[in-house]
Amino acid sequence: MERRVFLGTLAAGAALAGHSRAAGTDPPLRVGLIGCGWYGGVVLKAAFEAGGVEVVALCDVDTAHLDSMGELVAERQSKAPVRYGDWRELLDHEGLQAVVIATPPHWHALPFIEACRRGLDIYCEKPLAYDVREGQAMVAAAAQASDAVIQVGFQRRQAGAIRQAAQYIQDGAPGRIVTAAAQIHYPAELKDPTPKDPPSTLDWDRWCGPAPKLPYSEQVGHFAWRLEKAYGNGHLVDWGIHWIDTIRMALGLGMPRAVTAAGGLYDLKGRITTPDVLQVYFEFDECPVTWNHRIFPTAELTPETNIGMSFFGEKESVFLNDNRFVVAPVDKDAERRVVEGKNDAQAAHLANWLDAVRTRGEVSCPPEDAFQSTAAVQLAMVALEVGGRVEWDDAAKAVRGNPQATALLKRDYRGPWVHPGQS
Ligand SMILES: NC(=O)c1ccc[n+]([C@@H]2O[C@H](COP(=O)([O-])OP(=O)(O)OC[C@H]3O[C@@H](n4cnc5c(N)ncnc54)[C@H](O)[C@@H]3O)[C@@H](O)[C@H]2O)c1
């Protein structure tokens, strides 16, 4: 037995709440964008849809990306934004009120902390940071800038099906959730890993910035950096982090007290530097959460649950992803329900930030919360590297009794950049 329901009201309500800004009479918010790649464009489009913004400045280290983002902005507003190659100059732009940070993760911490010092409102993409100590320094900087409205880009918190499923779980019908599992199995899109000269429009040295300067190849450059250890740190940190964040939100979890990881490169060796097979066991106080991925090309046996999360409760199991949740009762005679929803999460998350900027209100993903989701997956990668289980002391914000893992919480910066965190 199975019943299908279409989810409408909750998702639409969430998105519409934010669209009020467009109808208001406030002067537009003067926004700058640092990082004009794929997702910077997605975020800007969502901001234009929410309304009430003027993009006054763009920054990138690739002039081709500045050109294309300039064209996107020109479709939406008559005044051309000023273009910068150095984010410090963008932050100096006169009259700037808010900044969107959509650079790769190794370039989040320094612009974020500087924007906090200037009291700017911030929308920063996930993951919060490249390493744990950067993340802590960002949380501390945000706390100092207590008047600033800061949202981190875990937009799936706003997806209609996810919101409704989280509420359903919190209301208690599935009973106590004994364990949760998340996975994203998909064939990664790979590029050519052969070192070559970077495109003439790209300043590779500045792109690498505080991170190690690896020889340029298409597989570590734009977009593809996700699966490079020195930049994106792999599929769990890049994409899986969304599910870990969603599970934390749905179950009200803080930091795991221990994380165990196993995996490696079994098919894509020589192509990427992060695991193509990974399993992680997060021990949260409330319940264990597992993560699983396979990212080599393979035929999937259960495509309908390849990308998503499962919550196993005493009375019901709940599977969910961006568009859909499925409820399967333990009672075999009870009917199974499928709830379908529209995914308008990105528009809603941006609108949520812009509304909070206007009202000086709360955002759905503040830095401390983003830190916990980010640090959880970073600890998984640390556990993988040290070969076992890593215990986290959340009060001390430290790994327990493991100097090798402790050393991995903070990586050395490439000069002249100085790491903002403490050892
Ligand atoms: N929330 C989501 O669902 C989601 C989805 C995709 C990407 N993201 C996040 O968005 C961010 C950007 O990802 P992307 O896919 O757009 O990558 P991308 O490689 O397409 O774009 C990154 C851009 O940043 C620029 N850049 C690098 N260093 C810079 C610097 N010092 N100053 C200014 N610009 C610099 C690059 O030249 C490039 O144009 C990442 O943090 C990523 O994790 C989030």
The ligand as a Gaussian input file, in Angstrom:
#p B3LYP/6-31G(d) Opt

LIG

0 1
 N       25.170000      25.696000      -1.543000
 C       25.368000      24.878000      -2.582000
 O       24.543000      24.014000      -2.918000
 C       26.613000      25.029000      -3.393000
 C       26.700000      24.491000      -4.681000
 C       27.866000      24.696000      -5.397000
 C       28.930000      25.391000      -4.833000
 N       28.826000      25.866000      -3.555000
 C       29.947000      26.569000      -2.924000
 O       30.173000      27.788000      -3.608000
 C       31.570000      28.098000      -3.595000
 C       32.037000      28.289000      -5.041000
 O       31.855000      27.078000      -5.759000
 P       31.719000      27.059000      -7.361000
 O       31.155000      25.761000      -7.718000
 O       31.055000      28.292000      -7.809000
 O       33.272000      27.087000      -7.793000
 P       33.889000      27.781000      -9.118000
 O       35.257000      27.230000      -9.233000
 O       32.944000      27.633000     -10.244000
 O       33.916000      29.322000      -8.732000
 C       34.766000      29.870000      -7.751000
 C       35.188000      31.246000      -8.234000
 O       35.973000      31.878000      -7.213000
 C       37.047000      32.533000      -7.879000
 N       38.145000      32.820000      -6.944000
 C       39.128000      31.982000      -6.506000
 N       39.943000      32.635000      -5.670000
 C       39.481000      33.906000      -5.592000
 C       39.902000      35.046000      -4.891000
 N       40.983000      35.043000      -4.097000
 N       39.192000      36.185000      -5.025000
 C       38.101000      36.234000      -5.845000
 N       37.654000      35.176000      -6.525000
 C       38.343000      34.019000      -6.405000
 C       37.415000      31.607000      -8.999000
 O       38.215000      32.213000      -9.978000
 C       36.034000      31.214000      -9.506000
 O       35.534000      32.138000     -10.441000
 C       32.240000      26.950000      -2.862000
 O       32.389000      27.257000      -1.505000
 C       31.249000      25.816000      -3.002000
 O       31.343000      24.850000      -1.988000
 C       27.674000      25.714000      -2.849000

